[in-house]
Amino acid sequence: MAFTDSNAVIQFSVYFKLSTGLMLHSGIPNEVVDNTIETTPDGGKLHINGYVWASLIRRALNRVEGGPEIADKIGKFNNEVHVSSAWFESDFVDLPDIDERLGIRISRKWGASITGGLYSEEVVPAGLNNIKMRFNYFYKSSDDSREDQKIADTIAAALWVIDQKIENIGGGWSYGFGRLKFVSGQWWRLDLSQHKDRQRLWSYKGISEGTAIQLNEPKVIKPWCKITLSAGMQPGQLLAVHTDFPLIETATGRKKLPDSFIFSHQVVTDSGETEAQVVMPGKTIRQALLSTNIERKLRTSGEKVCVDDTIAKNCKCPRCKWFGSTDCSGIIAVLDSPVKNHQTEIIHRIQLCEHSMQNINLFSGEYLTDGKFDMEIIIDYSRPDTDYQILIAHLNQLFNEMRPEKKKAPEGWYRIGATSTCTGQLGVHDVQTQTYGV
């Protein structure tokens, strides 16, 4: 169907909430961070452009039955010149605050930080509400109400996919960023032969006769799975993924603060205020716990694994196919895990000279002494030639070895965070796996 043949429009108005932090970057640094969030010139509002929404809906539609037929009409026409059948409105959302994430690139060859690899970037806090996706879908109507309902149901199926966190907006898919939670939505039909409907074409105000969107699980044609781990610190252990920024509760009432703090990020509460929340970062879990240990097992078993993904061009080794490389993304994502019932302690330490054994430096750090968290891991089964079944087998073996009662790995073998040579031991207490489309 040519766009010029359209005689009807279905309008959609959908509201989302951020389930996770958002990295919708402008690519422009400032004096504080290396990459800033896409905002209005005054920095007061988050800007989500129409292309971001179109890309999200297209990817989600391609995962459900009947969706590719609509997705093919929304951009990407294989070098042919066409007009998209959907027009997406940009959204501008009030920002109560912007978080900052510090990162450092680690050499896979040496397991140490890369010189010049320290960077920082802005992140929109999780919990941000009132995010609006509004768009028009143009089509040639046969005046059959079932046709309208079919289009609406298919797009509602795409919204269900988005709600399951397999697709995201912005960057950081692998590290759990940009996931949206469906809050509400409605749709209505406009007849382009009617003047009153044409007047409403680019306005979404005052619509009261819309049909509410209901999310129901559709038939999935591009499968994925979600693994949820109930994990926590082992008894008597300390753990910290360190940051330079303290929680308010840590700073309150203290005359002297430690040199480093347990990791936390900002979240937006239901009242619209921001507060700090202690988390296990998805990036740390993905890299230090999953990628490093699975790569070690692959090398031990004689698998051919590239030495360093910064020099591997289009590498097809198992590790790069699963966890990604410079040239392509991986198939596994790990979301940030809020720590429940956390308790902390500040540990003071002394650095000794290895020759004279004299004191060189006195420093201190904040550590977790207790806390549990649920890790969400998402694996995309739809990428070609990734042997995801083998990855699932490696993960299950890893999680089984981390169960304290089974003792299938040396005591304290799996550790994360700062000073992991002596702290940071984790245990897995329960594993739940849910598959979609398999």
Disulfide bonds with the S-S distance in Angstrom:
none
